[in-house]
Amino acid sequence: METAVDDDLIRRTPCRIDGAGTEESGEREVIPLPVVFVIADKIPRRWRALVLLATFAQLRFGELAGLTRDRLDLDACQVKVTDAKSTAGNRTVTFPADLVPELREHLRRYSASGTRGLVFVGPKGGILRRNNFNETWRKACVAAGVPDAHFHDLRHTGGTLAATTGATIKELMARLGHSSPRAAMIYQHATRDRDKTIADGLGQIMRETLAPKAKSE
């Protein structure tokens, strides 16, 4: 139900039970980044930029569907998100410069015209809605070998990748539009590679600490 709130399917979750939030929940599956690119390749060309921006800017489906040209700054590599439901949701997210060519081409070929034109429009030129996108998404996921993947999983993948760069909980909260640390902490997965980096760093500190002692002996 919380995912449904994130996806703008419902305004708030009715699942509120005292004490329930203290229990540990299992980690959600993360779509591997190579698979994300396979999905982007399998989906119709007009939706490729949607998939990539959802992943690398960690935007919700509703935020992407409502995105207009004037809130996408390709020079600064930033997207301005306006969320009427939450103060935390109002934010500016920086995306990798590598996406600029994709987005520039998308704006030229597929976006609505005008300063306030929608960046992502439906197949018939109207507002992009889940009920006219879900089947397209499902087919791309089946072709990519992940038939059970949800669009929101792209945001989860991007959030997890952001966490592995060393982003703090506060930074993740700002980037993802979360109002509580608990919501952002789901992206702080311990990965084997990251754990090895931490161990290497600790080893370096240990060596630097022991070096003066070794010299004196």
Secondary structure by P-SEA (a helix, b strand, c coil): caaaaaacccccccccccccccccccccccccaaaaaaaaaaccccaaaaaaaaacccccaaaaaacccccccccccbbbbbbccccccbbbbbccccaaaaaaaaaacccccccccccccccccccccccccaaaaaaaaaaacccccccaaaaaaaaaaaaaacccaaaaaaaacccccccccccccccaaaaaaaaaaaaaaaaaaaaaaaaac
